[in-house]
Amino acid sequence: MTLDETYSKLLVKTDAKLALIVLDGLGDIATREQGYLTPLEAARTPNLDALSKDSAQGRMIPVAPGITPGSGPGHLALFGYDPLEFEVGRGVIEALGLGLELKGGDVAVRGNFCSLDAGGKVSDRRAGRIPTEKCEELCAILSRGLTAVGDTQVIIQPGKEHRFVVIFRGPGLEGPLSDTDPGREGQPIAEAKPENPKSVKQKKAATVIAEFYKKALPLLAKQHPANAFLLRGIAHQPHIPTFEERYGLRPAALAVYPMYKGLSQLVGMTKVEGPQTIAEQFRKYLDLHDQHDFFFIHYKYTDKYGEDGNFGAKVKAIEDFDAALPILMQKKPDVIAITGDHSTPCAIKGHSWHPQPVLLHSAYSGWDKLDRFTETGANLGSLGIFEAKYLIRLMQANAKMFAKFGA
């Protein structure tokens, strides 16, 4: 019997309400330049402090020690799906999040508008985070000028800020392919290559994308600052068992950005549209409280400012989250987990391998009696360091959803 089969056999239905609250990229590191403080430690968080005293804390490894995760693997782990077993391309996630329907054989891609210098090298991977309106304008230019590559239809959909999605729809295509994003400035756009060099379908997809670049880049050449684009997560949609099948919970997702809507939709969560701020997300939770058992609530800005290397703004984002937290507590979930999908240290300006802090609260979580929720406190907490894929199971245990194992 597998571990998942064991959990399923022990499952007991209850009326408990569970909330997984993800401050994207929450984890950080203390450096001399930051006064040896992390943003969590520097932030004023009276509401998190109050919750911390009655909670357990720890650190989580999103994939495996030393591995830096993308947002997809990081969230799949939080949802209880081993990211090494369930690999999902970022393009698929973004496409679903934007409400696009994927058909069998479609290859979906996440795009970033970027800036190229006169020498054809990437000078800004996000084109200064252009506003969404500019992204929509650029996508319209591409859509008008490029509807197909050979026998492959091209579907382009704008996202938020510099992000967009491309779907390649035609016979004989398959992912995954490598990214064209070089990962850092000062490098040329990379070539999309098949992950399986023997796959005829992946080779065709790589050829289609190379031709797409030849036709698309001239259409953007006179634009500023976004005169090019990078492609990531080039893949097709895999089969994944639903969240309700695995955990016996009716889940709802309250997220603003398309990628996180797509991740939740991929595992069968009800995607809730409308809320744009964390306060609005918490108010919508109050409205939906009786309709669902599990709530995934996503907050983006901790990751955004971590990637910018903006320590002060990441501190402010945490404080803004804390100020809104009392709204959620008006109908306090029976089990609350507050964490990140990974760490995004300001000093690194990107995702990292450092275990993210986690706070777990319930009537049965145990009280570590820590005054604050911080990386330092989490290092002392009773949860210790564990793999993120077990968080959902700990939440279920705290909801008394498992019978005793064995005699």
C-alpha positions in Angstrom: 0.0 0.0 0.0 1.4 3.4 -1.0 1.5 6.4 1.4 -1.3 8.1 -0.5 -3.4 5.0 -0.3 -2.8 4.8 3.5 -4.0 8.4 3.9 -7.1 7.7 1.8 -7.9 4.6 3.9 -7.6 6.6 7.1 -9.7 9.6 5.9 -12.6 10.7 8.1 -15.1 13.3 6.9 -15.5 16.4 9.2 -17.0 19.8 9.0 -13.7 21.6 9.5 -12.6 24.6 7.4 -9.0 24.7 6.3 -7.1 27.7 4.9 -3.8 27.6 3.1 -2.5 31.2 2.9 0.5 31.6 0.6 2.7 34.8 0.7 4.6 34.1 -2.5 8.4 34.0 -2.0 8.0 34.8 1.7 11.2 33.3 2.9 14.4 35.4 3.0 17.9 35.5 4.5 19.4 38.0 6.9 22.4 39.9 5.5 24.7 42.6 6.9 23.2 45.1 4.5 19.7 44.4 5.9 20.9 44.8 9.5 20.9 41.0 9.9 17.1 41.0 9.6 14.8 39.3 7.2 11.7 41.2 5.9 9.5 39.1 8.2 11.7 40.1 11.2 11.8 43.8 10.1 8.0 44.1 9.5 5.6 45.2 12.2 3.0 42.4 12.3 0.8 42.6 15.4 -1.8 40.2 14.0 0.7 37.5 12.9 2.4 38.0 16.3 -0.9 37.3 18.1 -1.5 34.2 16.0 2.0 33.0 16.5 1.7 32.6 20.2 -1.0 29.9 19.7 0.6 28.1 16.8 3.4 25.7 15.7 6.2 26.8 13.4 8.8 25.2 11.2 10.6 25.3 7.8 9.7 23.5 4.6 11.8 22.2 1.7 9.7 22.8 -1.5 11.4 20.1 -3.7 14.6 18.7 -2.3 17.6 20.1 -0.4 19.5 22.6 -2.6 16.9 22.7 -5.4 15.5 26.1 -6.3 11.9 25.7 -7.3 9.8 27.6 -9.8 6.3 28.8 -8.7 4.7 25.7 -10.3 6.6 23.0 -8.4 6.5 25.2 -5.3 2.7 25.4 -5.3 2.1 21.8 -6.4 4.1 20.8 -3.3 2.0 23.0 -1.1 -1.1 21.3 -2.6 0.4 17.9 -1.7 1.6 16.8 -5.1 5.2 15.7 -5.2 6.7 18.1 -7.8 9.2 15.4 -8.9 6.3 13.1 -9.8 3.9 15.7 -11.2 5.7 18.0 -13.6 3.6 20.7 -15.1 4.8 23.3 -17.6 4.4 27.0 -16.7 2.7 27.7 -20.0 -0.1 25.2 -19.2 -0.6 26.8 -15.8 -0.7 30.4 -17.2 -3.1 29.4 -20.0 -5.6 27.8 -17.6 -5.3 30.8 -15.3 -6.3 33.1 -18.2 -9.4 31.0 -18.8 -8.1 29.4 -22.1 -9.2 25.9 -22.9 -6.4 23.5 -23.9 -7.1 20.8 -26.4 -5.3 17.5 -26.8 -1.9 18.1 -28.5 -1.8 21.8 -27.7 1.6 23.2 -26.5 1.2 26.1 -24.1 3.9 28.6 -23.4 4.4 31.4 -20.8 5.8 34.6 -22.5 7.7 37.5 -20.9 8.1 40.7 -22.9 11.7 41.8 -22.6 14.2 44.4 -23.8 17.0 43.6 -26.3 20.0 45.9 -26.7 21.5 46.8 -30.1 23.7 43.7 -30.0 20.7 41.4 -29.6 21.3 40.6 -26.0 18.7 40.7 -23.2 19.1 43.9 -21.2 15.9 43.6 -19.1 14.1 40.2 -18.8 10.9 41.9 -17.8 11.1 45.1 -19.9 10.7 47.2 -16.8 7.5 45.4 -15.8 5.5 47.2 -18.5 1.9 48.0 -17.5 -0.8 45.5 -18.5 -2.2 48.0 -21.0 1.1 48.0 -22.9 1.2 44.2 -22.8 -2.3 44.1 -24.4 -1.2 46.4 -27.1 1.9 44.3 -27.9 -0.1 41.1 -27.9 -2.6 42.7 -30.4 0.3 43.5 -32.7 1.5 39.9 -32.6 -2.0 38.5 -33.0 -2.7 40.6 -36.1 0.6 39.9 -37.7 1.0 36.2 -36.9 -1.9 33.8 -36.7 -0.2 30.6 -37.9 3.2 29.0 -38.4 2.8 26.5 -41.2 0.0 24.1 -40.2 0.1 25.3 -36.6 -2.3 27.8 -35.3 -1.0 30.5 -33.0 -3.2 31.9 -30.2 -1.8 34.8 -28.1 -3.4 36.0 -24.9 -2.2 38.9 -22.7 -1.7 38.4 -19.0 -0.7 40.9 -16.3 2.2 43.4 -16.7 4.9 41.8 -19.0 3.4 38.4 -19.1 1.4 36.7 -21.9 0.5 33.2 -23.1 1.0 31.5 -26.5 -0.8 28.3 -27.5 0.5 26.4 -30.5 -2.3 24.2 -31.9 -1.6 21.8 -34.7 -0.8 18.2 -35.5 2.2 16.4 -34.2 3.2 18.8 -31.4 4.4 17.9 -27.8 6.4 19.3 -25.0 8.4 19.8 -22.9 11.0 22.0 -24.5 13.7 24.1 -22.8 13.1 27.8 -22.2 14.3 30.6 -24.4 14.9 32.7 -21.3 18.6 32.8 -20.7 17.9 33.4 -17.0 20.0 36.5 -16.7 20.7 39.8 -18.5 23.6 40.2 -21.0 22.8 37.0 -22.9 21.0 36.4 -26.2 17.6 34.7 -26.4 18.2 31.0 -26.1 17.0 28.3 -28.5 14.0 26.1 -27.5 15.3 22.5 -27.6 13.5 19.2 -27.1 13.9 17.7 -23.6 13.8 14.3 -25.4 16.0 14.7 -28.5 14.4 11.5 -29.9 10.9 12.8 -29.8 9.6 13.7 -33.3 6.8 15.8 -31.8 9.1 17.8 -29.6 11.4 18.4 -32.6 8.5 19.8 -34.6 7.5 22.0 -31.7 11.0 23.4 -31.5 11.0 24.1 -35.2 7.6 25.9 -34.9 8.9 28.0 -32.1 12.1 28.9 -34.0 10.0 30.0 -37.0 7.6 31.9 -34.6 10.5 34.0 -33.4 11.7 34.7 -37.0 8.3 36.1 -37.8 7.4 37.8 -34.5 10.6 39.7 -33.6 10.4 42.0 -36.6 6.9 43.0 -35.5 8.2 44.3 -32.2 11.5 45.8 -33.3 10.5 49.4 -33.1 8.7 49.0 -29.7 10.2 50.4 -26.5 11.1 49.2 -23.9 9.6 45.8 -24.9 11.0 44.9 -28.3 11.3 41.2 -27.8 10.0 38.3 -25.7 11.2 35.2 -23.8 9.3 31.9 -23.7 9.2 29.6 -20.6 7.4 26.4 -19.5 6.9 25.1 -23.1 4.7 22.0 -22.4 1.4 20.2 -22.9 -1.2 19.4 -20.2 -0.6 16.3 -18.1 -3.3 14.3 -16.2 -3.4 15.1 -12.5 -5.8 13.6 -9.9 -8.0 16.3 -8.5 -7.6 17.9 -5.0 -11.1 16.6 -3.9 -10.2 13.1 -5.0 -7.1 13.1 -3.0 -8.2 14.8 0.1 -12.0 14.7 0.3 -12.2 18.5 0.5 -14.2 21.0 -1.6 -11.5 23.5 -2.5 -11.7 27.2 -3.6 -8.9 29.3 -4.9 -8.7 33.1 -4.2 -5.8 34.3 -6.4 -5.2 37.5 -8.5 -2.5 36.5 -10.9 -3.3 34.0 -13.8 -0.6 31.6 -13.0 -1.9 30.8 -9.5 -5.4 30.6 -10.8 -4.2 28.1 -13.3 -2.3 26.0 -10.8 -5.4 25.8 -8.6 -7.6 25.0 -11.6 -5.2 22.3 -12.7 -5.9 20.3 -9.5 -9.7 21.0 -9.7 -10.1 23.9 -7.3 -13.0 26.3 -7.9 -11.4 29.4 -9.3 -12.9 32.6 -7.8 -12.8 35.7 -9.9 -13.1 39.3 -8.8 -10.9 40.1 -5.7 -7.8 42.2 -6.5 -6.4 43.0 -3.0 -5.7 40.7 -0.1 -8.5 42.5 1.9 -10.9 41.7 -0.9 -9.7 38.1 -1.0 -10.4 37.7 2.7 -13.8 39.3 2.4 -14.6 36.9 -0.4 -13.5 34.1 1.9 -16.2 35.3 4.3 -18.8 35.1 1.6 -17.8 31.6 0.5 -17.1 30.2 4.0 -20.1 27.8 4.0 -19.7 26.6 0.4 -16.2 25.1 0.6 -14.0 23.1 3.0 -10.6 24.3 1.8 -9.4 27.8 0.8 -6.2 28.6 -1.1 -5.5 32.3 -0.7 -2.5 33.7 -2.7 -0.6 36.9 -2.1 1.9 37.9 -4.8 3.7 41.0 -3.6 6.3 39.5 -1.3 7.7 37.6 -4.2 7.6 40.6 -6.6 9.6 42.8 -4.3 12.0 40.0 -3.4 12.8 39.6 -7.1 13.3 43.4 -7.3 15.7 43.3 -4.4 13.5 45.9 -2.7 13.8 45.1 1.0 11.7 48.0 2.2 8.8 47.2 -0.2 8.8 43.5 0.8 8.6 44.6 4.4 5.7 46.9 3.5 3.9 44.0 1.6 4.1 41.8 4.7 2.7 44.7 6.9 -0.1 45.2 4.4 -1.0 41.5 4.6 -0.9 41.6 8.4 -3.2 44.6 8.4 -5.9 42.7 6.4 -5.6 39.5 8.4 -8.3 40.4 11.0 -10.9 40.2 8.1 -10.2 36.5 7.7 -10.4 35.9 11.5 -14.0 37.1 11.6 -14.8 33.5 10.5 -11.6 31.9 11.8 -10.8 28.7 9.9 -10.3 25.6 12.0 -6.9 25.1 10.5 -4.7 27.9 9.2 -1.4 27.4 7.4 0.6 30.6 6.5 3.7 30.1 4.4 5.4 30.7 1.1 5.8 28.5 -2.0 9.5 29.1 -1.8 12.0 31.8 -0.6 12.8 34.9 -2.7 15.6 36.6 -0.8 16.1 40.3 -1.6 19.9 39.7 -1.7 19.5 37.1 -4.5 16.7 38.9 -6.4 15.2 35.6 -7.3 13.9 32.3 -6.0 16.3 30.3 -3.9 16.8 26.9 -2.2 16.3 28.2 1.3 13.5 26.4 3.2 10.5 28.7 3.6 9.0 29.4 7.1 5.5 28.0 7.9 3.0 28.7 10.7 0.4 26.1 11.5 -2.6 27.0 13.7 -5.4 24.9 15.1 -6.9 23.8 18.4 -4.5 20.8 18.2 -1.4 22.2 16.5 0.5 22.7 19.8 1.7 26.0 20.9 5.4 26.8 20.4 4.8 30.0 22.4 6.9 32.0 19.9 6.3 35.7 20.0 6.6 36.2 16.3 6.4 34.4 12.9 9.9 34.7 11.5 12.6 32.6 10.0 14.5 32.6 13.3 11.3 31.6 15.2 10.5 28.9 12.6 14.0 27.4 13.1 13.0 26.8 16.8 9.5 25.5 16.1 8.1 22.1 16.9 7.4 21.3 13.2 11.1 21.2 12.4 12.1 21.0 8.8 10.0 18.9 6.5 9.0 18.5 2.8 6.3 20.9 1.7 4.3 18.0 0.1 3.3 16.9 3.6 1.8 20.3 4.7 -1.7 19.3 3.5 -1.5 16.1 5.4 -0.5 17.9 8.6 -3.5 20.3 8.0 -5.8 17.3 7.6 -4.4 15.8 10.8 -5.1 19.1 12.7 -8.6 19.0 11.3 -8.9 15.5 12.9 -9.5 14.0 9.4 -7.5 10.8 10.0 -8.5 7.7 11.9 -5.8 5.9 14.0 -3.4 3.7 12.0 -3.1 0.2 13.2 -4.2 -1.5 16.4 
